[in-house]
């Protein structure tokens, strides 16, 4: 039997290794990149003076429910290619499901804008009191192929008993900057716009409520003296 040359053996092994690496069945490296939404920068000013409940404690805000389109409830980054077509990124992923990331960042924004740490996530216990409840129905929340982000969301503010106090819709759009994080930054800016609009309205509603209560108490005091 002829002895096989060592160089021949090593050449054959190298060829096999190269062939295996190039094979479509060989394990492929994971090139996925992960992104998250970001809340308002620390130190961002509240929309007004700290809002307080009737007992001078911070307002308790109920967050949710927040409804999200099913096509956005995924880890792949979605781009709107046309009114009837979306593209799913092959390697770009959200670090957590987008609806959960949205809800978490929104809550952080509201906490900062209304200067309160007393937040309740829907559904909260029946006996838990909230001063105001914020419901959001997200219609659109993605970047478009022409380099813009878009957010369309309908929202309702309710009192602690579940009565509708105010309903509106927010439409926000930002320029998607160059770079891999451009879309997540733009969408974070749109979410900040929504947060500010809702926080401003909560503050106005609470100021009106406080003024009405003060007037009623003053009238009661006058009636008692009379």
SERO-4910 file (N, C-alpha, C, O; in steps of 0.05 Angstrom, whole numbers):
BEGIN
 pado doro    nc1    nc2    nc3   cac1   cac2   cac3    cc1    cc2    cc3    oc1    oc2    oc3
  Unk    A     17    -23      0      0      0      0     18     25      0     38     26     15
  Unk    A     11     44    -17     26     69    -18     19     86      6     -5     89     13
  Unk    A     39     98     18     34    117     40     24    143     28     35    154      9
  Unk    A      4    155     41     -7    180     32     11    203     43     17    203     67
  Unk    A     18    220     26     35    243     34     19    261     53     -4    267     49
  Unk    A     33    270     75     20    287     94      9    313     82    -12    323     90
  Unk    A     24    324     63     16    349     50    -11    345     35    -28    362     35
  Unk    A    -13    321     23    -37    315      8    -61    313     27    -83    323     21
  Unk    A    -57    301     51    -78    298     71    -87    325     80   -111    331     81
  Unk    A    -68    342     87    -75    369     97    -89    386     75   -107    401     81
  Unk    A    -80    383     51    -93    397     29   -122    388     26   -140    404     21
  Unk    A   -126    361     28   -153    351     25   -171    361     48   -194    368     43
  Unk    A   -160    361     73   -176    371     95   -183    400     92   -205    408     99
  Unk    A   -164    416     83   -169    444     79   -190    449     58   -208    466     61
  Unk    A   -189    433     37   -209    435     16   -237    428     26   -256    441     19
  Unk    A   -238    408     43   -264    400     55   -275    422     73   -299    428     73
  Unk    A   -257    434     88   -265    455    106   -276    479     91   -297    490     98
  Unk    A   -262    486     69   -271    509     53   -298    503     40   -315    520     39
  Unk    A   -300    478     31   -325    470     18   -348    470     37   -370    478     30
  Unk    A   -343    462     62   -364    462     82   -373    490     89   -397    495     93
  Unk    A   -353    508     91   -359    535     98   -376    549     76   -393    566     82
  Unk    A   -371    541     52   -386    553     29   -412    540     24   -429    550      9
  Unk    A   -417    517     36   -441    502     32   -465    517     43   -464    529     64
  Unk    A   -488    517     28   -512    531     38   -523    518     63   -539    530     78
  Unk    A   -514    493     69   -523    480     93   -506    486    117   -513    479    140
  Unk    A   -484    499    113   -466    506    135   -478    528    152   -492    545    142
  Unk    A   -472    528    179   -482    549    196   -473    577    186   -449    580    180
  Unk    A   -491    596    185   -484    622    177   -482    641    201   -497    638    220
  Unk    A   -463    660    200   -461    679    222   -486    696    225   -498    704    205
  Unk    A   -493    702    249   -517    719    255   -508    748    253   -493    758    270
  Unk    A   -518    762    232   -511    790    228   -533    809    238   -533    833    231
  Unk    A   -551    799    254   -573    815    264   -563    838    281   -544    836    296
  Unk    A   -576    861    278   -570    885    294   -596    893    308   -618    892    296
  Unk    A   -594    900    333   -618    905    349   -621    934    357   -601    947    363
  Unk    A   -646    944    358   -651    972    363   -673    975    384   -689    957    387
  Unk    A   -673    998    397   -694   1004    417   -702   1033    414   -687   1050    404
  Unk    A   -727   1039    423   -736   1066    425   -724   1078    450   -717   1064    469
  Unk    A   -721   1104    451   -709   1118    474   -728   1138    485   -742   1152    470
  Unk    A   -729   1141    512   -746   1161    524   -734   1189    522   -712   1193    512
  Unk    A   -749   1209    532   -739   1236    533   -714   1237    549   -710   1222    568
  Unk    A   -696   1255    542   -671   1258    556   -676   1266    585   -694   1280    591
  Unk    A   -659   1255    602   -660   1263    631   -658   1293    633   -642   1306    621
  Unk    A   -676   1304    650   -675   1333    654   -694   1348    637   -697   1373    639
  Unk    A   -708   1334    619   -728   1348    602   -750   1360    620   -760   1346    639
  Unk    A   -757   1385    615   -775   1399    633   -803   1387    632   -812   1380    610
  Unk    A   -817   1386    655   -845   1378    654   -861   1398    638   -852   1420    632
  Unk    A   -885   1390    630   -902   1408    613   -912   1431    629   -920   1452    618
  Unk    A   -912   1429    656   -921   1451    673   -910   1446    701   -893   1429    705
  Unk    A   -920   1462    720   -912   1457    747   -922   1430    755   -942   1420    744
  Unk    A   -908   1416    774   -916   1389    782   -946   1387    788   -957   1402    804
  Unk    A   -959   1368    774   -988   1364    778   -992   1347    803   -977   1328    808
  Unk    A  -1012   1355    819  -1017   1340    844  -1047   1333    846  -1064   1348    835
  Unk    A  -1053   1312    859  -1080   1304    864  -1092   1322    886  -1078   1339    897
  Unk    A  -1117   1317    893  -1130   1335    913  -1117   1334    940  -1120   1353    956
  Unk    A  -1104   1312    946  -1091   1309    973  -1062   1318    972  -1046   1311    990
  Unk    A  -1054   1333    951  -1027   1343    947  -1006   1322    942   -982   1328    943
  Unk    A  -1015   1298    937   -996   1277    929   -994   1276    898  -1012   1286    885
  Unk    A   -973   1266    887   -970   1265    858   -994   1250    845  -1005   1232    857
  Unk    A  -1000   1258    821  -1022   1245    806  -1015   1215    801   -992   1208    797
  Unk    A  -1035   1198    802  -1032   1171    795  -1043   1167    767  -1067   1172    762
  Unk    A  -1027   1159    748  -1035   1157    720  -1036   1128    712  -1017   1113    715
  Unk    A  -1059   1121    701  -1062   1094    690  -1055   1093    660  -1065   1109    644
  Unk    A  -1036   1076    653  -1027   1074    625  -1039   1049    612  -1033   1027    620
  Unk    A  -1055   1054    592  -1066   1032    576  -1096   1029    579  -1109   1043    595
  Unk    A  -1107   1012    562  -1093    994    543  -1081   1010    520  -1092   1030    512
  Unk    A  -1059    999    509  -1047   1010    485  -1050    989    463  -1037    968    465
  Unk    A  -1065    995    443  -1070    976    421  -1051    981    399  -1045   1004    392
  Unk    A  -1041    959    387  -1020    961    366  -1028    944    342  -1040    923    346
  Unk    A  -1023    953    318  -1029    936    294  -1013    910    295   -990    910    303
  Unk    A  -1025    888    287  -1012    863    287   -987    862    269   -967    848    276
  Unk    A   -987    877    248   -964    876    230   -939    889    242   -917    885    233
  Unk    A   -943    904    264   -920    916    278   -912    900    303   -892    905    316
  Unk    A   -928    880    310   -922    863    334   -902    842    326   -908    818    326
  Unk    A   -878    850    320   -857    831    312   -830    843    319   -828    866    326
  Unk    A   -809    827    317   -782    837    322   -769    849    298   -752    866    301
  Unk    A   -777    841    274   -765    853    250   -773    882    247   -796    889    252
  Unk    A   -754    899    239   -760    927    234   -776    929    208   -769    918    187
  Unk    A   -799    943    209   -817    946    187   -812    973    173   -810    993    186
  Unk    A   -811    972    146   -810    996    130   -834    996    111   -840    976     98
  Unk    A   -848   1019    110   -871   1021     92   -861   1028     64   -851   1050     60
  Unk    A   -863   1009     46   -853   1013     18   -874   1028      1   -866   1043    -16
  Unk    A   -899   1023      6   -921   1036     -8   -946   1034      9   -945   1019     29
  Unk    A   -967   1047      2   -991   1045     19  -1001   1017     23  -1015   1011     43
  Unk    A   -994    998      5  -1003    971      7   -981    950     10   -986    927      6
  Unk    A   -957    960     17   -935    941     19   -916    949     41   -909    972     44
  Unk    A   -907    929     57   -887    933     77   -864    915     72   -867    893     60
  Unk    A   -840    924     80   -816    907     78   -806    901    106   -806    918    124
  Unk    A   -798    876    110   -787    867    136   -757    865    133   -747    852    115
  Unk    A   -742    878    151   -713    878    149   -702    850    154   -712    836    172
  Unk    A   -682    842    138   -671    816    141   -653    814    166   -651    793    178
  Unk    A   -640    836    173   -620    835    195   -626    855    217   -613    854    238
  Unk    A   -644    874    213   -650    894    233   -673    884    251   -695    876    240
  Unk    A   -669    884    277   -689    873    295   -693    894    318   -675    909    324
  Unk    A   -717    893    329   -722    908    354   -712    891    377   -714    867    377
  Unk    A   -701    905    397   -691    891    420   -712    877    437   -706    859    452
  Unk    A   -737    887    435   -760    874    447   -784    879    429   -782    897    412
  Unk    A   -806    865    432   -829    870    415   -836    900    415   -837    912    436
  Unk    A   -841    911    391   -844    939    389   -867    950    406   -864    972    417
  Unk    A   -889    936    408   -911    946    424   -904    949    454   -912    968    467
  Unk    A   -888    930    464   -879    931    492   -858    954    495   -859    968    516
  Unk    A   -841    957    476   -821    979    477   -835   1006    477   -828   1024    491
  Unk    A   -855   1009    460   -871   1033    457   -884   1040    484   -882   1062    494
  Unk    A   -897   1020    496   -911   1025    522   -892   1032    544   -898   1050    560
  Unk    A   -869   1019    545   -850   1025    566   -839   1053    564   -837   1067    583
  Unk    A   -831   1061    539   -820   1088    535   -841   1109    539   -835   1131    550
  Unk    A   -865   1104    530   -887   1123    534   -891   1128    564   -894   1151    573
  Unk    A   -891   1107    580   -895   1110    609   -872   1126    621   -877   1143    638
  Unk    A   -847   1122    612   -825   1137    622   -828   1167    615   -823   1184    632
  Unk    A   -837   1172    591   -841   1200    583   -863   1214    600   -859   1236    609
  Unk    A   -885   1200    603   -907   1211    619   -899   1216    648   -906   1237    659
  Unk    A   -884   1198    659   -874   1201    686   -857   1227    689   -860   1242    708
  Unk    A   -840   1231    669   -823   1255    670   -839   1280    665   -835   1301    678
  Unk    A   -856   1279    645   -871   1304    637   -891   1312    658   -896   1336    661
  Unk    A   -903   1293    672   -923   1300    693   -911   1299    721   -925   1303    741
  Unk    A   -885   1294    722   -870   1295    747   -883   1276    768   -889   1284    791
  Unk    A   -888   1251    760   -900   1232    778   -887   1205    773   -882   1197    751
  Unk    A   -883   1190    795   -873   1163    793   -896   1143    798   -892   1119    797
  Unk    A   -920   1154    802   -943   1136    808   -957   1130    782   -976   1143    774
  Unk    A   -948   1108    770   -960   1099    745   -971   1071    749   -959   1054    764
  Unk    A   -994   1065    737  -1006   1039    738  -1008   1028    710  -1019   1042    692
  Unk    A   -999   1004    705  -1001    991    679  -1027    975    677  -1033    959    694
  Unk    A  -1041    980    655  -1066    966    651  -1061    936    646  -1042    929    631
  Unk    A  -1078    918    657  -1100    924    676  -1090    925    705  -1074    908    713
  Unk    A  -1098    944    720  -1090    946    748  -1112    935    765  -1135    932    756
  Unk    A  -1106    929    791  -1126    918    809  -1150    936    811  -1148    960    810
  Unk    A  -1174    924    815  -1199    938    816  -1198    960    838  -1209    982    834
  Unk    A  -1186    955    860  -1186    974    882  -1165    996    879  -1164   1014    895
  Unk    A  -1148    994    858  -1128   1014    854  -1140   1040    843  -1155   1038    823
  Unk    A  -1135   1062    855  -1146   1088    846  -1126   1101    827  -1102   1103    833
  Unk    A  -1136   1110    804  -1120   1127    786  -1135   1153    782  -1160   1153    781
  Unk    A  -1120   1174    779  -1133   1200    775  -1141   1204    746  -1162   1215    739
  Unk    A  -1123   1194    728  -1129   1195    699  -1119   1169    686  -1099   1158    693
  Unk    A  -1134   1161    666  -1127   1137    650  -1122   1146    621  -1137   1161    610
  Unk    A  -1101   1135    609  -1094   1142    582  -1096   1117    564  -1081   1098    569
  Unk    A  -1114   1117    545  -1117   1096    526  -1106   1105    499  -1111   1128    491
  Unk    A  -1091   1088    485  -1080   1095    459  -1085   1072    439  -1083   1049    445
  Unk    A  -1094   1081    415  -1097   1062    393  -1078   1071    371  -1083   1090    356
  Unk    A  -1056   1056    368  -1036   1063    349  -1045   1052    321  -1051   1029    318
  Unk    A  -1045   1070    301  -1052   1063    274  -1028   1057    257  -1027   1038    241
  Unk    A  -1008   1074    259   -983   1071    244   -959   1079    262   -961   1097    278
  Unk    A   -937   1064    258   -913   1071    273   -890   1057    260   -881   1036    269
  Unk    A   -880   1068    238   -857   1057    223   -844   1078    206   -855   1100    203
  Unk    A   -821   1071    195   -808   1089    176   -818   1082    148   -827   1060    143
  Unk    A   -815   1102    130   -823   1098    103   -799   1096     85   -777   1105     93
  Unk    A   -803   1086     61   -780   1083     42   -769   1109     33   -747   1110     21
  Unk    A   -783   1131     36   -773   1157     28   -759   1173     50   -754   1197     48
  Unk    A   -752   1158     72   -736   1171     92   -751   1187    113   -740   1205    125
  Unk    A   -776   1180    118   -791   1193    139   -802   1173    158   -807   1150    151
  Unk    A   -806   1181    183   -820   1164    202   -848   1174    204   -854   1196    196
  Unk    A   -866   1157    213   -894   1166    217   -906   1152    241   -903   1128    245
  Unk    A   -922   1168    255   -937   1158    278   -965   1170    275   -969   1194    273
  Unk    A   -985   1152    275  -1013   1160    276  -1025   1145    300  -1026   1121    300
  Unk    A  -1036   1160    319  -1047   1148    343  -1071   1163    353  -1071   1188    355
  Unk    A  -1092   1149    358  -1116   1160    371  -1115   1154    401  -1107   1133    409
  Unk    A  -1123   1174    417  -1120   1170    445  -1143   1183    460  -1156   1202    451
  Unk    A  -1148   1172    484  -1170   1181    501  -1159   1184    530  -1145   1167    540
  Unk    A  -1167   1206    542  -1161   1210    571  -1187   1206    586  -1207   1219    580
  Unk    A  -1186   1189    607  -1209   1184    623  -1204   1192    652  -1181   1194    660
  Unk    A  -1225   1196    667  -1221   1201    696  -1219   1175    710  -1219   1153    698
  Unk    A  -1216   1176    737  -1212   1152    752  -1235   1133    752  -1232   1109    758
  Unk    A  -1259   1143    744  -1283   1126    743  -1287   1114    715  -1306   1099    711
  Unk    A  -1269   1121    696  -1272   1110    669  -1288   1127    650  -1294   1119    628
  Unk    A  -1295   1151    659  -1310   1170    642  -1292   1184    622  -1271   1194    630
  Unk    A  -1299   1184    597  -1283   1198    576  -1283   1228    582  -1304   1241    585
  Unk    A  -1259   1240    583  -1256   1268    587  -1247   1283    562  -1255   1306    557
  Unk    A  -1230   1269    546  -1220   1282    522  -1210   1261    503  -1197   1241    511
  Unk    A  -1215   1265    477  -1205   1246    456  -1193   1262    434  -1203   1284    427
  Unk    A  -1171   1252    422  -1158   1266    401  -1141   1246    384  -1141   1222    390
  Unk    A  -1128   1257    365  -1110   1241    348  -1084   1256    344  -1084   1280    340
  Unk    A  -1062   1242    345  -1036   1254    340  -1024   1243    315  -1024   1218    311
  Unk    A  -1014   1260    298   -999   1252    274   -972   1266    276   -970   1290    277
  Unk    A   -951   1250    276   -924   1260    278   -906   1247    257   -909   1224    250
  Unk    A   -886   1262    248   -867   1252    228   -841   1266    232   -839   1289    239
  Unk    A   -819   1251    228   -792   1261    231   -775   1252    208   -780   1231    196
  Unk    A   -754   1267    203   -735   1259    182   -717   1236    193   -706   1239    215
  Unk    A   -714   1215    178   -697   1193    187   -668   1200    178   -662   1202    155
  Unk    A   -651   1204    198   -624   1212    192   -608   1188    182   -616   1165    184
  Unk    A   -585   1195    171   -567   1174    160   -557   1157    183   -555   1166    206
  Unk    A   -550   1132    178   -539   1114    198   -560   1093    206   -583   1096    201
  Unk    A   -550   1072    219   -567   1049    225   -588   1056    246   -609   1043    247
  Unk    A   -583   1076    264   -602   1082    285   -621   1105    277   -637   1114    293
  Unk    A   -620   1113    251   -637   1135    243   -666   1130    247   -680   1148    257
  Unk    A   -676   1107    240   -705   1101    242   -713   1100    272   -734   1112    279
  Unk    A   -698   1087    289   -706   1085    317   -705   1113    331   -722   1118    348
  Unk    A   -687   1130    323   -686   1157    334   -710   1173    325   -722   1187    341
  Unk    A   -717   1171    299   -739   1186    289   -765   1177    302   -782   1194    309
  Unk    A   -769   1152    305   -793   1141    317   -794   1149    347   -816   1154    358
  Unk    A   -771   1151    360   -771   1160    388   -780   1189    390   -793   1196    409
  Unk    A   -772   1205    370   -780   1233    370   -810   1235    366   -824   1252    378
  Unk    A   -821   1218    349   -850   1218    344   -865   1210    370   -886   1222    377
  Unk    A   -855   1190    383   -867   1182    409   -865   1204    430   -883   1207    446
  Unk    A   -843   1219    430   -841   1241    448   -862   1263    442   -873   1275    461
  Unk    A   -867   1268    417   -888   1287    409   -915   1278    420   -930   1294    431
  Unk    A   -922   1252    416   -947   1242    427   -948   1245    457   -968   1253    468
  Unk    A   -926   1239    470   -925   1240    500   -930   1269    509   -945   1273    528
  Unk    A   -918   1288    496   -921   1316    504   -950   1326    500   -961   1340    517
  Unk    A   -962   1318    477   -990   1326    472  -1009   1315    494  -1026   1329    503
  Unk    A  -1005   1290    501  -1022   1278    521  -1017   1290    548  -1036   1295    563
  Unk    A   -992   1293    555   -985   1304    581   -996   1333    584  -1006   1340    606
  Unk    A   -994   1348    563  -1005   1376    564  -1035   1376    569  -1045   1391    585
  Unk    A  -1049   1358    555  -1078   1356    558  -1086   1347    586  -1105   1357    598
  Unk    A  -1071   1327    597  -1076   1318    625  -1073   1341    644  -1090   1344    662
  Unk    A  -1052   1357    641  -1047   1379    658  -1070   1400    657  -1079   1410    677
  Unk    A  -1079   1406    632  -1101   1425    629  -1127   1415    641  -1141   1430    654
  Unk    A  -1132   1389    637  -1156   1377    649  -1155   1378    680  -1175   1384    693
  Unk    A  -1132   1373    691  -1129   1372    720  -1131   1401    731  -1143   1405    752
  Unk    A  -1119   1420    717  -1122   1448    727  -1150   1457    726  -1159   1471    745
  Unk    A  -1165   1449    705  -1194   1457    704  -1209   1443    726  -1226   1456    739
  Unk    A  -1204   1418    731  -1217   1403    752  -1212   1415    779  -1230   1418    796
  Unk    A  -1187   1423    784  -1179   1436    810  -1193   1462    813  -1203   1469    835
  Unk    A  -1195   1478    791  -1208   1504    793  -1238   1501    799  -1249   1516    815
  Unk    A  -1251   1481    786  -1279   1476    791  -1284   1468    820  -1302   1478    833
  Unk    A  -1267   1450    830  -1270   1441    858  -1266   1464    877  -1281   1467    897
  Unk    A  -1247   1482    871  -1242   1505    889  -1266   1523    889  -1274   1533    910
  Unk    A  -1278   1528    866  -1301   1545    864  -1325   1533    879  -1339   1547    893
  Unk    A  -1329   1507    876  -1351   1494    890  -1348   1495    920  -1367   1499    934
  Unk    A  -1323   1491    929  -1318   1492    958  -1323   1520    969  -1333   1524    991
  Unk    A  -1315   1540    953  -1319   1568    962  -1348   1574    963  -1357   1587    982
  Unk    A  -1364   1564    944  -1393   1569    944  -1406   1555    967  -1424   1566    979
  Unk    A  -1397   1531    974  -1408   1517    997  -1403   1532   1022  -1420   1533   1040
  Unk    A  -1378   1543   1024  -1371   1558   1048  -1389   1583   1051  -1398   1590   1073
  Unk    A  -1395   1596   1029  -1412   1620   1029  -1441   1612   1037  -1454   1625   1053
  Unk    A  -1450   1589   1026  -1477   1580   1033  -1480   1573   1062  -1501   1578   1074
  Unk    A  -1459   1561   1073  -1460   1553   1101  -1460   1578   1119  -1474   1579   1140
  Unk    A  -1445   1599   1111  -1445   1624   1127  -1472   1638   1125  -1480   1652   1143
  Unk    A  -1485   1635   1101  -1511   1648   1098  -1532   1634   1113  -1555   1643   1112
***
